[in-house]
Amino acid sequence: MKTTCKFLVTLTLTLLSNILYSQSIPANIHTKSLVGWENLTWGMTEEDVKNKCPHRLKYLDEFDEYSDSLYCPFKIENYELSYYKNLSVSFLFHLRTKKLERVYVVLDNPENVLSIVRNIKSTLENQFGKVHIAHETKNFDFNWVFPNLVIDFQHDVIKFDKNVLLNRIFLSFSKPSKDIVSKIKKESEKNYQETKFNSSFYEMYPTDNYWTFLKLDTRNGKLWQVHFNINEGFEGVVDLNSESLAFNDNEIQGRFKIFPTKNTYNFLLLDQLTGRTYQVQWNTELLNRTIELIW
């Protein structure tokens, strides 16, 4: 009976992952080779990992233990990913088998979260193909799913009153499991297209500057500065945010909306589907044009 259930779970995961990553994984990547993290494979012993990562490991005085029967005997500090060099890598082994099962890559207290999420997501997509599932919640959560590897990339933040208790960019590389299959099926069946908002595809918002408006694509949060003139001043359209903020490609008409503030150059951009809020600063100078996630 156990053998039959195990076969069915494996078959379900294989079929689902084939659907999810078909035509999205880079041509130079063979899915059968995706069986671990970097040059490591699941099932390696501590000694195997030591041999594969010489001079990189920091040994812990006491093992870090995790609630699901995993322990971490050593880490890599100051790991580099994308443009960032201060991440930490934890290697998790099963308490009973002493075999490698997961790898966590963590960046604590990141600044400008939106920029970091975009850059790391782009780096992972260059390596593993287009993200398979983007969970549209207030926090970011992306998944890549392969027959022998699941990657979970997320940003978690916990605030109490005015204090930030947790602010972390987190990547998990792990073996597929029955729980993962269930989670993926549940998320893949969600359909946000049923949500509707009263809005046009594009909307124009005035600023306190007589010659400047903001143009918003309400489906994805893309923004432009629109400048007009009746004499010899600048006239044209300038990018303010050229990348979609609808990370799961659910570009629903009216999803994004702009709210002015009492500051001439700053607006708030709201994702009405997830509640994510961004501070947008327009300016005639390139270096002073920004968009940042507030939370």
C-alpha positions as CSV (number, residue, x, y, z in Angstrom):
1,M,0.0,0.0,0.0
2,K,2.8,2.4,1.0
3,T,4.6,1.6,-2.3
4,T,1.4,2.3,-4.3
5,C,0.9,5.7,-2.5
6,K,4.5,6.7,-3.1
7,F,4.2,5.8,-6.8
8,L,1.0,7.9,-7.1
9,V,2.6,10.9,-5.4
10,T,5.7,10.7,-7.6
11,L,3.5,10.4,-10.7
12,T,1.3,13.3,-9.7
13,L,4.3,15.5,-9.0
14,T,6.0,14.6,-12.3
15,L,2.8,15.3,-14.3
16,L,2.2,18.6,-12.5
17,S,5.8,19.8,-12.8
18,N,5.8,18.9,-16.5
19,I,2.8,21.2,-17.0
20,L,4.3,24.0,-14.9
21,Y,7.7,24.2,-16.4
22,S,7.0,23.2,-20.0
23,Q,8.6,25.6,-22.4
24,S,9.9,27.8,-19.6
25,I,13.1,26.2,-18.4
26,P,16.4,27.3,-20.1
27,A,17.5,25.0,-23.0
28,N,20.9,24.3,-21.3
29,I,19.3,23.0,-18.1
30,H,18.4,19.3,-17.9
31,T,15.7,18.7,-15.3
32,K,17.3,15.4,-14.2
33,S,20.3,17.3,-13.1
34,L,18.2,19.5,-10.7
35,V,18.6,17.2,-7.7
36,G,20.0,19.5,-5.0
37,W,21.7,22.9,-4.5
38,E,24.6,24.0,-6.6
39,N,26.9,21.0,-6.8
40,L,25.3,19.1,-3.9
41,T,22.6,16.4,-4.2
42,W,19.9,15.2,-1.8
43,G,21.0,12.3,0.3
44,M,24.6,13.4,0.8
45,T,26.2,13.0,4.2
46,E,27.9,15.7,6.3
47,E,31.2,14.4,5.1
48,D,30.1,14.6,1.4
49,V,29.1,18.2,1.8
50,K,32.4,19.1,3.5
51,N,34.3,17.6,0.6
52,K,32.2,19.5,-1.9
53,C,32.5,22.9,-0.1
54,P,36.0,23.0,1.3
55,H,37.1,26.3,3.0
56,R,33.5,27.7,2.8
57,L,31.8,26.2,5.8
58,K,31.5,27.7,9.3
59,Y,31.0,24.9,11.9
60,L,28.4,25.6,14.6
61,D,29.3,25.1,18.3
62,E,25.7,23.7,18.7
63,F,23.6,22.3,16.0
64,D,20.6,24.4,15.0
65,E,17.5,22.2,15.3
66,Y,14.3,22.6,13.3
67,S,10.8,21.5,14.3
68,D,10.5,19.0,11.4
69,S,13.3,16.7,12.6
70,L,16.1,18.6,10.8
71,Y,19.4,19.9,12.1
72,C,22.0,22.2,10.8
73,P,25.7,21.5,11.6
74,F,27.3,24.2,9.5
75,K,26.7,27.2,7.4
76,I,28.2,29.4,4.7
77,E,28.4,33.1,5.5
78,N,28.6,36.1,3.1
79,Y,27.2,34.0,0.3
80,E,26.7,36.0,-3.0
81,L,23.5,35.9,-5.0
82,S,22.6,38.3,-7.8
83,Y,24.1,41.7,-6.6
84,Y,24.1,40.8,-2.9
85,K,27.0,39.4,-0.9
86,N,25.8,39.1,2.6
87,L,23.4,36.1,2.5
88,S,23.8,33.0,4.7
89,V,23.4,29.4,3.7
90,S,22.2,26.6,6.1
91,F,22.5,22.9,5.3
92,L,19.7,20.8,6.9
93,F,20.1,17.1,7.5
94,H,17.6,14.6,8.8
95,L,18.1,13.7,12.4
96,R,17.5,10.0,11.8
97,T,19.2,9.4,8.4
98,K,21.9,12.1,8.7
99,K,21.3,12.8,5.0
100,L,21.0,16.2,3.3
101,E,17.3,17.2,2.7
102,R,17.1,21.0,2.4
103,V,19.2,24.1,1.9
104,Y,18.1,27.5,3.2
105,V,19.5,30.8,1.7
106,V,18.7,33.8,3.8
107,L,19.1,37.6,3.7
108,D,18.1,39.3,6.9
109,N,16.9,42.9,7.2
110,P,17.0,43.8,3.5
111,E,16.7,47.4,2.4
112,N,14.6,48.3,-0.7
113,V,12.8,45.0,-0.7
114,L,11.2,45.4,-4.1
115,S,14.5,45.9,-5.9
116,I,16.1,42.9,-4.1
117,V,13.0,40.7,-4.9
118,R,13.1,41.7,-8.6
119,N,16.9,41.1,-8.9
120,I,16.9,37.7,-7.2
121,K,13.8,36.6,-9.1
122,S,15.4,37.6,-12.4
123,T,18.6,35.7,-11.4
124,L,16.6,32.5,-10.5
125,E,14.6,32.8,-13.7
126,N,17.8,33.0,-15.8
127,Q,18.9,29.8,-14.1
128,F,15.7,27.8,-13.7
129,G,13.2,29.4,-16.1
130,K,10.1,31.5,-15.6
131,V,8.6,31.2,-12.1
132,H,6.0,28.5,-12.0
133,I,3.7,29.9,-9.3
134,A,3.6,33.4,-7.8
135,H,1.5,33.5,-4.7
136,E,-0.4,36.8,-4.7
137,T,-0.4,37.8,-1.1
138,K,0.9,40.9,0.8
139,N,4.3,39.2,1.0
140,F,6.2,37.9,-2.0
141,D,6.3,34.1,-2.5
142,F,7.5,32.3,-5.7
143,N,7.9,28.6,-6.5
144,W,9.8,26.6,-9.1
145,V,8.8,22.9,-9.2
146,F,10.8,20.1,-10.8
147,P,10.6,16.3,-10.3
148,N,13.5,16.3,-7.8
149,L,13.7,19.9,-6.7
150,V,11.4,22.5,-5.3
151,I,12.5,26.1,-4.9
152,D,10.5,28.5,-2.6
153,F,11.6,32.1,-2.7
154,Q,9.8,34.5,-0.4
155,H,9.9,37.7,1.6
156,D,8.5,37.6,5.1
157,V,7.9,40.5,7.3
158,I,6.3,40.6,10.8
159,K,5.5,43.9,12.5
160,F,4.1,44.6,15.9
161,D,3.0,48.1,16.6
162,K,5.8,50.2,15.0
163,N,8.5,47.5,15.5
164,V,9.7,45.1,12.8
165,L,10.1,41.7,14.4
166,L,11.1,39.9,11.2
167,N,12.3,41.1,7.8
168,R,13.8,38.4,5.7
169,I,14.4,37.3,2.1
170,F,14.3,33.5,2.2
171,L,15.0,30.7,-0.3
172,S,14.4,27.1,0.3
173,F,15.8,24.3,-1.9
174,S,14.3,20.9,-1.0
175,K,13.2,17.5,-2.2
176,P,9.6,17.3,-3.3
177,S,7.2,15.8,-0.8
178,K,3.5,15.0,-0.6
179,D,2.8,18.2,1.3
180,I,4.5,20.2,-1.4
181,V,2.4,18.5,-4.1
182,S,-0.8,19.4,-2.2
183,K,0.3,23.0,-1.8
184,I,1.2,23.4,-5.4
185,K,-2.1,21.9,-6.6
186,K,-4.1,24.2,-4.3
187,E,-2.2,27.3,-5.4
188,S,-2.3,26.4,-9.1
189,E,-6.1,26.1,-8.9
190,K,-6.7,29.6,-7.7
191,N,-8.2,32.0,-10.2
192,Y,-8.0,35.6,-9.4
193,Q,-9.4,36.5,-12.8
194,E,-12.8,36.4,-11.2
195,T,-12.0,39.5,-9.3
196,K,-13.2,42.7,-11.0
197,F,-12.6,46.4,-10.3
198,N,-14.3,49.4,-11.8
199,S,-11.5,51.1,-13.8
200,S,-10.0,51.6,-17.2
201,F,-6.9,49.9,-18.5
202,Y,-5.0,53.2,-18.2
203,E,-5.7,56.2,-15.9
204,M,-4.1,59.7,-15.7
205,Y,-3.4,61.4,-12.4
206,P,-2.5,65.1,-12.1
207,T,0.4,66.3,-9.9
208,D,0.9,69.6,-8.3
209,N,3.1,70.5,-11.2
210,Y,1.0,72.1,-13.9
211,W,2.9,70.4,-16.7
212,T,3.1,66.9,-15.3
213,F,0.7,64.0,-15.0
214,L,1.2,60.3,-14.0
215,K,-0.1,57.6,-16.3
216,L,-0.9,54.2,-14.7
217,D,-1.5,50.8,-16.3
218,T,-4.1,49.7,-13.8
219,R,-3.6,46.0,-14.6
220,N,0.1,45.7,-13.6
221,G,1.3,48.9,-11.8
222,K,3.5,50.2,-14.6
223,L,3.9,54.0,-14.4
224,W,5.0,56.8,-16.6
225,Q,5.5,60.6,-16.2
226,V,3.7,62.5,-18.9
227,H,5.0,66.0,-19.5
228,F,3.3,68.5,-21.8
229,N,4.2,72.1,-22.8
230,I,3.0,74.9,-25.0
231,N,6.3,76.7,-25.4
232,E,9.8,75.2,-25.7
233,G,10.0,73.1,-22.5
234,F,10.3,69.4,-22.3
235,E,7.4,67.4,-23.8
236,G,7.2,63.6,-23.7
237,V,6.7,60.4,-21.6
238,V,9.3,59.1,-19.1
239,D,9.4,55.7,-17.4
240,L,8.7,55.7,-13.7
241,N,8.1,52.0,-13.2
242,S,8.6,49.8,-16.3
243,E,8.2,46.4,-14.6
244,S,5.0,44.6,-13.8
245,L,4.0,44.4,-10.2
246,A,1.5,41.6,-10.9
247,F,4.0,38.8,-10.2
248,N,1.6,35.9,-11.0
249,D,0.6,37.5,-14.4
250,N,-2.9,38.1,-13.2
251,E,-3.2,41.5,-14.8
252,I,-6.7,42.4,-13.8
253,Q,-8.2,45.7,-15.0
254,G,-8.3,48.2,-12.2
255,R,-6.1,46.1,-9.9
256,F,-3.7,49.1,-9.2
257,K,-4.7,52.5,-8.0
258,I,-2.8,55.7,-7.2
259,F,-3.4,58.0,-4.2
260,P,-1.8,61.5,-3.9
261,T,-0.1,62.7,-0.8
262,K,0.5,66.3,0.4
263,N,4.1,66.0,-1.0
264,T,4.3,67.2,-4.6
265,Y,6.6,64.4,-5.8
266,N,5.3,61.4,-3.8
267,F,2.2,59.2,-4.4
268,L,1.0,55.9,-2.9
269,L,0.4,53.0,-5.3
270,L,-2.0,50.3,-4.0
271,D,-2.4,46.8,-5.2
272,Q,-6.1,46.2,-4.5
273,L,-5.8,42.5,-4.9
274,T,-3.0,41.8,-2.3
275,G,-2.9,45.0,-0.2
276,R,0.8,45.7,-1.1
277,T,1.5,49.4,-1.0
278,Y,4.3,51.2,-2.8
279,Q,5.7,54.7,-2.4
280,V,6.2,56.3,-5.8
281,Q,8.4,59.4,-6.3
282,W,8.4,61.1,-9.6
283,N,11.0,63.6,-10.6
284,T,12.5,65.3,-13.7
285,E,15.9,63.9,-12.5
286,L,16.5,60.1,-13.2
287,L,18.2,59.4,-9.9
288,N,15.3,60.9,-8.0
289,R,12.6,58.7,-9.5
290,T,11.9,55.7,-7.3
291,I,9.3,53.1,-6.4
292,E,9.7,51.3,-3.1
293,L,7.6,48.7,-1.2
294,I,6.2,50.1,2.0
295,W,4.8,46.6,3.1
